[in-house]
Every structure is written in structure tokens, then in C-alpha cells.
Amino acid sequence: MSSSSTTTASASDSNKDANWYAVWATAQTGVTTTRFDNQTLRLVVYPTGGGDKLRIKLRNFFGNDSVRIGAVTVSQRRERDQIVEGSTVPLFFNGQKSFTLQAGEDMFSDSTRFATEAFKDIVVDVFIEDSAAVSQDSAAYLTSYVGAPGSGDLTGQNSANSFRSATTAMPLLEEVSVFSSGIAGTIVAVGGSVVDGVGSDVDQHNRWSDVLAVRLMGQPGKKLTVVNEGVSGNTTEDVLARFDRDILDKTGISHVVIYAGTNDLSLPPPLGSTAEQIMSNFRALIKKSHDLKKKVIISTITPRLQYFPMSNEERKKVNDWVKKGGNCSGECDGIVDFDSVLSWAPYPNMINPAFDSGDTVHPNGTGYKAMAESFDLSIFSN
């Protein structure tokens, strides 16, 4: 994958450069409701791996405006909106400090020497020169900061009260990747809100993908990073529609963990999906991954108190298929049984109250931790 301006990168490019791996990523969901104008975004990133060189990807997939970017920097984070003095490094794009990101366009920065460590925050500052609404992830579960409109280029600065607004959205920044000979691959978690992190705590890094990353970093030998590409409300069909763009394009991808199907069953057939339709979409996702020699881990579908009886019948059919042989009846490379983790023994079609965030659909932090700890890490050893 070259460090250049392109349209959305093709999945076949994702492993082009040896020893480059995504250590943080997000899935964009729409366009900002306000316009940024002559102001700086201070975007906080929580990397799941470290390296000695870095590059980022900016994406304006949902944007209708071209965006004039005056400067981009990366720094070590001290606390809140403050950066470590002397740590700032400028980022260039095709050798340029300033550039225009078109509507619908991706752009990779040139690689630069910048040391990152797993689970130690970094900050990417983006100065937007002219008025523009931009593509974003509306719920990144991290607090970032925005300079006041008209406050100008604040990249790499620690001026008091410069960043007066906080946001849990993530405008423009789509991926951070690092160069490291100590990383073996990147695991991409994909699905709906239980992947995205609904029910977890902002800035606490307690989604199941976050906790899984910590577990994997503790394993001996070369490491695996984990990035989260969940989008709330996604069905298996939605995941399939964005799979090339959001998942298979990730730098250094080696494995995909798919947790989906809950939203497919929110209504009973024929209004909702049948088990056969869900399994057909899983098979299409598996084929796309296997065509690029990526391993696929599938999760069972977890309970919801709101499911209709027919929906639970379809859920059981899918889960029986997933669990058969421990590999989707021989079709995927491994499974994780989130259904068994979250189900409440007295009423298996309901989340265990100890793991319930309060809406009977999404886990709380304790539930997400239990999900992460249920992985047999040997499924990633190949």
C-alpha cells in the first residue's frame, strides 16, 4: 500500500508493505452535522501495538465537500487535550504539508519516524483551513477535542483553553498503522453495536476487542494487534456491503472476527432474516476473506429479551451451524461462543443480568470482559 492519495484502497493492497500493521482503526458512519472552519481537530488514538515508524489514513468517504487541510501532526499524549512537549512530528502527504482531501477520497500519509507503544495514547492533530462538513465515526468511545471556529492552526500546540470542545466522534481519521518486525498480524473485529461498544465506557477501553488486544499482547512471541470496525445497527448484509472498504482494506490484516446476526433477527421472518439468509451472508464473508488468505472467526448470536419465538428458533439454527465442528461446519477457521458467555442459565434467551448494561441487549463492561476472556487464543496461532 503506497503512501499516496487514492480512492478507497482495494482489499488486495492491504498487505503490500511488509511489517506494516494497523494498530487502531474505526468505521465511518456518516458526515458531521456541523462544519469545521479554520480550526484544529485534536484526535486521540489508543493503539493496540507499537512500532518505530507510523503512518495514518484520512478518509472522507461520506463527505460531500472537499476538505482543505493545512497541517497534520502526531504527538504523544500527556493528559486530556494536552500533549507531551517536544514529542510532535509533522506528517506529510505525498511530501506536502497542506493538501486537499476530496469528497469520497482516502489519503495515506508518508511514513515517518515516530515511536508508539501498545496502549499508550497518541494524538493526531488535523488543521482544517476552510469550511467543510467531513466524514466521521459518530461514536469512537474515545474523547477527542476541537479548537474553536476561527482559532486557526493549533497543531502541536499546548495553548491554554485552545481546545474548548470535546467530542466522542472521530472526524476524518480512519486508521493508524505502524512499522514493526515484532507484530505478526492485525485482527479486525466487525459487526454491529456489540462490536462497536454500546454499553461500554468511553475512554475506559473495555470493549471486548480492547480486552482481547491486552490478552494477545501478553502472549509470547510476535504480537497480534486488534482494531474495531463495529457499526451500531449493522446486519450481516450491512457488514457484507462494507466488507471490502472497512475490513479487508486494513493494513496487515491476518484475521477477521465477525459478530453479527442480532439485528437480522430483530423482527421474525419474513420481516426479519431467516437462518439460511444469515448463514448465506456469513459464507459470503468467509469466501471474501479466504480469497485473500485471511482467517475468519465467527461468533454465535447472543440473546435478546425482545426476540420473538420465531427469531430464537432461527438464532438456534445459526448457532448450531456455527458450533458444529468448532468451525462453522468446516467452513470458517474457528469460533467464539458469545451466546454461551452472555446467556442466563435460568432463561437462556436473556442476557445474564450481571452482564447486562440495562437494555437487555448490550453487555456492560463486565460482560465485555467475559466475552474477551472466552476466546481460545490458539485460534489465532495459525
SVG drawing of the C-alpha trace seen along z (x, -y; Angstrom):
<svg xmlns="http://www.w3.org/2000/svg" viewBox="-43 -33 55 64">
<polyline fill="none" stroke="black" stroke-width="0.4" points="0.0,0.0 1.6,-3.2 1.5,-6.4 -0.4,-8.3 -3.7,-9.9 -6.2,-7.3 -9.8,-6.5 -10.8,-3.9 -8.0,-1.4 -8.6,2.1 -8.5,5.0 -5.7,6.7 -3.4,3.8 -3.8,4.2 -0.7,6.4 1.5,4.9 4.1,3.4 5.8,6.0 5.9,5.2 3.2,2.6 0.2,3.2 -2.9,1.3 -2.9,0.7 -6.0,-1.5 -8.9,-2.0 -12.6,-2.9 -15.5,-2.6 -17.0,-5.8 -20.8,-6.1 -21.8,-9.5 -21.0,-13.1 -20.6,-15.7 -23.7,-17.8 -21.6,-21.0 -18.9,-22.4 -15.3,-22.9 -13.9,-26.2 -10.3,-27.4 -10.0,-25.1 -8.0,-22.2 -9.1,-18.7 -7.1,-17.0 -7.9,-13.3 -7.0,-10.8 -5.8,-7.3 -5.4,-4.2 -3.0,-1.9 -3.0,1.8 0.6,2.3 3.8,0.3 6.4,-0.4 9.2,-2.8 7.5,-4.3 4.0,-5.5 1.5,-6.5 -2.2,-7.4 -5.1,-7.2 -7.6,-10.1 -10.9,-9.2 -13.7,-11.4 -16.0,-8.6 -19.3,-10.2 -18.2,-13.8 -19.9,-15.9 -17.2,-18.7 -13.6,-18.7 -11.5,-19.5 -8.5,-21.8 -6.1,-20.5 -3.4,-22.9 -1.3,-20.7 -1.3,-17.3 0.9,-16.3 1.3,-13.4 2.3,-13.7 2.5,-11.7 -0.5,-12.5 0.1,-13.8 -3.5,-14.1 -6.9,-15.3 -6.2,-17.8 -2.5,-18.3 0.4,-16.7 4.0,-15.9 6.2,-18.9 8.8,-18.2 7.1,-15.0 5.3,-16.5 6.2,-15.2 4.7,-16.7 3.0,-14.4 3.3,-14.8 1.1,-13.5 2.9,-13.0 5.6,-15.2 3.1,-18.0 2.2,-19.7 -1.1,-21.0 -3.4,-19.3 -7.0,-18.8 -8.9,-15.7 -11.7,-15.3 -15.2,-14.0 -15.2,-10.2 -11.4,-10.1 -8.8,-8.2 -5.3,-9.5 -2.4,-7.9 0.4,-9.9 4.0,-9.3 5.7,-7.1 7.6,-9.0 9.7,-8.0 7.6,-8.2 7.7,-5.6 4.5,-4.2 3.7,-1.8 0.8,0.5 -2.0,-1.0 -0.2,-4.4 -2.3,-7.2 -1.1,-9.3 -2.7,-12.4 -3.3,-13.3 -3.9,-17.0 -5.6,-18.0 -6.0,-21.7 -8.9,-22.3 -8.4,-25.6 -11.8,-26.2 -15.4,-25.5 -16.3,-21.8 -18.5,-19.1 -16.5,-15.9 -16.9,-12.1 -16.7,-10.7 -17.4,-7.8 -20.1,-9.2 -19.2,-7.0 -15.5,-6.2 -15.7,-5.6 -12.7,-8.0 -12.8,-11.7 -11.1,-13.9 -11.0,-17.7 -11.8,-20.6 -10.4,-24.1 -12.9,-27.0 -14.1,-28.0 -11.7,-30.6 -8.9,-29.7 -6.6,-28.6 -3.7,-26.2 -3.1,-24.7 -1.4,-21.6 1.3,-20.5 0.4,-23.3 -0.4,-23.3 -2.0,-26.7 -4.3,-27.1 -8.0,-26.7 -7.3,-26.2 -9.4,-23.1 -12.7,-24.2 -14.9,-21.5 -14.8,-17.7 -16.3,-15.1 -16.6,-11.3 -16.9,-11.3 -13.8,-10.7 -13.8,-13.0 -11.6,-12.1 -9.1,-9.8 -9.7,-6.2 -6.5,-4.2 -3.2,-4.4 -0.6,-1.8 3.0,-1.2 6.1,0.5 7.2,3.3 9.1,6.6 7.6,7.7 4.0,7.9 2.6,10.9 -0.8,9.6 -3.8,7.5 -7.2,8.9 -10.2,6.9 -13.4,7.1 -16.5,6.4 -20.2,6.4 -22.9,4.2 -23.3,2.4 -21.9,5.2 -18.6,4.8 -18.9,1.0 -19.1,0.9 -22.6,-0.2 -22.8,0.4 -19.0,-0.1 -17.5,-3.1 -15.9,-6.0 -12.1,-6.2 -12.0,-3.0 -11.1,-0.7 -13.4,2.0 -15.0,3.2 -14.3,6.9 -11.9,6.0 -9.9,3.8 -9.7,6.5 -8.8,9.1 -5.9,6.9 -4.5,6.8 -4.7,10.6 -3.0,11.1 -0.2,8.6 0.6,10.8 1.3,13.8 4.9,14.8 6.4,14.3 5.3,12.0 2.2,10.0 -1.2,9.5 -3.0,6.2 -6.7,5.7 -8.8,2.9 -12.5,2.3 -14.7,1.9 -18.1,2.2 -21.1,0.1 -24.2,-0.1 -27.3,1.3 -25.4,3.4 -26.9,6.6 -24.9,9.3 -26.0,7.8 -24.7,4.4 -21.3,5.9 -21.1,7.6 -21.8,4.3 -18.9,2.6 -16.5,5.5 -14.1,4.6 -14.0,0.9 -13.8,1.2 -12.4,4.6 -10.3,6.2 -8.5,2.9 -6.9,2.8 -3.1,2.8 -1.5,6.1 -4.9,7.9 -4.5,11.6 -7.8,12.5 -11.4,11.3 -13.6,11.8 -17.3,11.5 -20.0,11.0 -23.3,10.2 -26.8,11.5 -28.5,10.0 -30.0,7.1 -31.1,9.5 -33.4,11.2 -34.9,8.1 -38.1,9.0 -39.3,12.5 -39.3,13.9 -40.4,12.8 -39.9,9.3 -36.5,10.3 -33.9,12.7 -34.1,16.4 -31.2,18.6 -30.4,19.5 -30.1,15.9 -27.8,15.1 -25.6,18.2 -25.5,17.3 -24.1,13.9 -21.6,15.5 -20.5,17.8 -20.0,14.8 -17.9,13.0 -15.9,16.2 -15.3,16.5 -14.2,12.9 -11.7,13.4 -10.4,16.8 -9.9,15.4 -7.3,13.1 -5.9,15.8 -7.4,14.2 -8.6,16.4 -12.2,16.0 -13.6,16.4 -17.4,16.4 -19.3,15.8 -22.6,17.3 -25.6,14.9 -26.3,13.7 -29.7,13.5 -32.1,10.6 -35.2,10.5 -37.0,8.7 -36.6,11.6 -39.8,13.2 -40.1,17.0 -39.5,17.5 -36.4,15.3 -35.0,17.5 -35.7,20.6 -33.7,19.0 -30.9,18.0 -30.6,21.6 -30.2,22.8 -27.4,20.3 -25.7,21.1 -25.9,24.9 -24.2,24.4 -21.5,22.1 -20.7,24.5 -20.7,27.7 -17.1,29.0 -15.9,25.8 -15.5,24.3 -18.9,23.4 -19.4,27.0 -16.0,26.9 -16.5,23.5 -14.7,21.0 -11.4,21.2 -12.6,21.0 -15.4,19.8 -16.1,17.9 -19.3,18.8 -20.5,15.4 -24.0,16.9 -22.8,19.3 -20.9,16.4 -23.9,14.0 -26.9,16.3 -28.5,16.6 -28.9,20.2 -32.5,19.8 -33.6,18.1 -31.2,18.8 -32.9,16.3 -31.9,13.5 -28.6,11.9 -27.3,12.7 -28.3,9.7 -24.7,9.5 -23.6,8.8 -26.5,6.5 -25.8,2.8 -29.5,2.2 -31.2,2.5 -31.3,6.4 -29.4,6.2 -25.9,4.9 -23.3,6.1 -21.8,3.9 -18.0,3.7 -18.1,6.9 -19.9,8.7 -17.5,7.4 -14.6,8.6 -16.1,12.1 -16.6,12.1 -12.9,11.3 -11.8,13.9 -13.8,16.6 -11.5,16.6 -9.3,19.6 -6.2,17.7 -4.9,20.7 -7.4,20.0 -5.1,17.1 -1.9,19.1 -2.1,20.0"/>
</svg>
